[in-house]
Amino acid sequence: MSRKEHVSETPATALLKASRVAFTEHPYEYLEHGGAQHSAQVLGFDPFSVVKTLVMEDEKARPLLVLMHGNRKVSTKNLARQIGAKSVEPCKPEVANRHSGYLVGGTSPFGTRKQMPVYIEASILSLPRILINGGRRGYLVGIAPQVCVDLLQAKPVTCALAE
């Protein structure tokens, strides 16, 4: 990790460092509503290996995180069925910000304000490395996908839809 590219520490990077997780830093020019597709393009990565962190809630407004490929959508029906919920839907941005402690577009699953159950699209776990938000808009970290299971107890689900 070169010092010139270092981005100031976030709750996410603090947790990764405290857990002795090796990660690479990938700052980029943030684009409003650009999403994982934009970051993948400017950083030169396959959007399939750029993982977005989505804050969702079940029918009782209980928050949960879903980790999904950057070029896939979540089938909320399939997800709800697999986690035993009646329904799941994305949180409104201001609610997502409150649950995670991060701004939408800069949400990391690591170091969130609230402990929330984390679900990860199963096929992400077969990738050698992933890029995931490091806790700030315009900042991704590269990690082994297994870190999501080890640190977050992320449960594999299959709910990806082609985008």
Phi and psi in degrees as a GROMACS rama.xvg file:
@    title "Ramachandran Plot"
@    xaxis  label "Phi"
@    yaxis  label "Psi"
@TYPE xy
-86.5617  142.442  SER-2
-60.9892  -36.7105  ARG-3
-62.3056  -26.5633  LYS-4
-94.6895  -0.701932  GLU-5
-65.1266  132.28  HIS-6
-102.258  144.418  VAL-7
-56.4061  150.891  SER-8
-61.8959  145.178  GLU-9
-121.342  167.748  THR-10
-54.9719  -33.3115  PRO-11
-66.5763  -49.7548  ALA-12
-69.224  -31.6659  THR-13
-62.1165  -42.9916  ALA-14
-65.7771  -44.6327  LEU-15
-60.7217  -44.3226  LEU-16
-64.7351  -44.8066  LYS-17
-62.2304  -29.4786  ALA-18
-90.568  5.26867  SER-19
58.3043  40.4554  ARG-20
-92.9286  126.973  VAL-21
-76.678  130.684  ALA-22
-145.193  154.914  PHE-23
-107.333  153.354  THR-24
-107.416  136.562  GLU-25
-134.595  80.4509  HIS-26
-74.0022  149.415  PRO-27
-151.798  166.532  TYR-28
-74.5735  111.925  GLU-29
-69.3988  139.126  TYR-30
-124.407  121.668  LEU-31
-52.9546  127.246  GLU-32
64.1564  14.34  HIS-33
-74.8721  -33.6641  GLY-34
63.416  -166.807  GLY-35
-64.3658  -31.0296  ALA-36
-62.4421  -43.5961  GLN-37
-64.6545  -50.1165  HIS-38
-61.4255  -39.8701  SER-39
-60.8789  -43.9964  ALA-40
-63.7813  -49.3984  GLN-41
-70.9564  -27.4814  VAL-42
-90.6917  -8.55394  LEU-43
76.9051  33.6981  GLY-44
-114.68  158.144  PHE-45
-71.1182  127.304  ASP-46
-60.069  -19.8433  PRO-47
-65.4606  -28.5572  PHE-48
-98.4658  -0.210287  SER-49
-95.4995  118.828  VAL-50
-102.542  126.579  VAL-51
-93.3678  147.701  LYS-52
-105.661  114.752  THR-53
-110.387  128.304  LEU-54
-93.7789  118.756  VAL-55
-125.885  174.566  MET-56
-144.381  153.998  GLU-57
-89.8181  -174.566  ASP-58
-63.0132  -18.5714  GLU-59
-97.9622  14.5005  LYS-60
63.0911  25.524  ALA-61
-83.4196  125.833  ARG-62
-76.0912  152.417  PRO-63
-151.711  158.097  LEU-64
-109.171  141.151  LEU-65
-124.3  126.899  VAL-66
-101.423  120.225  LEU-67
-134.269  148.325  MET-68
-52.6177  143.855  HIS-69
-61.8097  -23.8026  GLY-70
-111.115  26.7681  ASN-71
-130.407  155.332  ARG-72
-106.049  163.017  LYS-73
-94.5003  128.664  VAL-74
-81.2202  102.516  SER-75
-65.3822  -29.3418  THR-76
-64.0602  -49.6435  LYS-77
-63.2149  -41.5344  ASN-78
-62.293  -49.2551  LEU-79
-56.4391  -45.7341  ALA-80
-60.2362  -42.9529  ARG-81
-72.1534  -26.45  GLN-82
-102.997  4.88831  ILE-83
75.4948  28.8096  GLY-84
-105.524  156.299  ALA-85
-72.0313  -40.7403  LYS-86
-154.527  158.237  SER-87
-137.964  138.704  VAL-88
-146.469  156.992  GLU-89
-64.2561  145.013  PRO-90
-74.533  153.553  CYS-91
-65.6268  148.592  LYS-92
-50.8675  -43.3712  PRO-93
-67.9817  -31.8747  GLU-94
-71.9878  -43.3913  VAL-95
-58.4281  -44.1732  ALA-96
-59.9891  -41.2759  ASN-97
-65.8463  -43.4728  ARG-98
-67.0109  -44.6951  HIS-99
-87.5923  -28.1472  SER-100
83.6992  1.04844  GLY-101
-114.586  162.125  TYR-102
-83.9168  140.494  LEU-103
-54.8499  135.09  VAL-104
98.4872  -14.8817  GLY-105
-135.366  26.9666  GLY-106
-83.2771  123.352  THR-107
-107.344  147.693  SER-108
-76.2408  -12.8343  PRO-109
-94.636  136.195  PHE-110
71.6235  34.0558  GLY-111
-73.6107  156.192  THR-112
-62.7496  -46.0269  ARG-113
-106.167  143.853  LYS-114
-72.6975  126.625  GLN-115
-134.101  149.939  MET-116
-63.386  143.118  PRO-117
-119.133  131.68  VAL-118
-119.634  136.478  TYR-119
-123.403  132.097  ILE-120
-56.6624  123.384  GLU-121
-53.4738  -38.7022  ALA-122
-66.1588  -18.7233  SER-123
-62.5817  -34.879  ILE-124
-68.1025  -14.881  LEU-125
-90.8802  -3.40973  SER-126
-78.7946  146.962  LEU-127
-69.3493  -39.3689  PRO-128
-146.72  152.775  ARG-129
-129.694  157.514  ILE-130
-107.479  132.125  LEU-131
-141.229  155.845  ILE-132
-60.4556  137.943  ASN-133
-96.3996  11.4989  GLY-134
101.675  17.0942  GLY-135
-157.063  147.579  ARG-136
-63.7917  134.986  ARG-137
79.4828  27.9169  GLY-138
-150.66  111.283  TYR-139
-112.305  153.56  LEU-140
-119.691  143.467  VAL-141
-97.3318  125.845  GLY-142
-142.094  169.085  ILE-143
-77.5916  136.684  ALA-144
-60.0223  -27.949  PRO-145
-59.8236  -23.8956  GLN-146
-56.9719  -36.129  VAL-147
-63.0776  -36.7658  CYS-148
-74.8038  -46.289  VAL-149
-64.2688  -45.376  ASP-150
-89.3716  -32.465  LEU-151
-109.079  -3.30613  LEU-152
52.8213  38.2061  GLN-153
-61.9273  132.804  ALA-154
-99.2675  128.489  LYS-155
-67.144  136.726  PRO-156
-136.412  162.154  VAL-157
-121.751  102.334  THR-158
-145.802  23.6387  CYS-159
-80.3483  139.808  ALA-160
-121.65  144.409  LEU-161
-60.8822  142.546  ALA-162
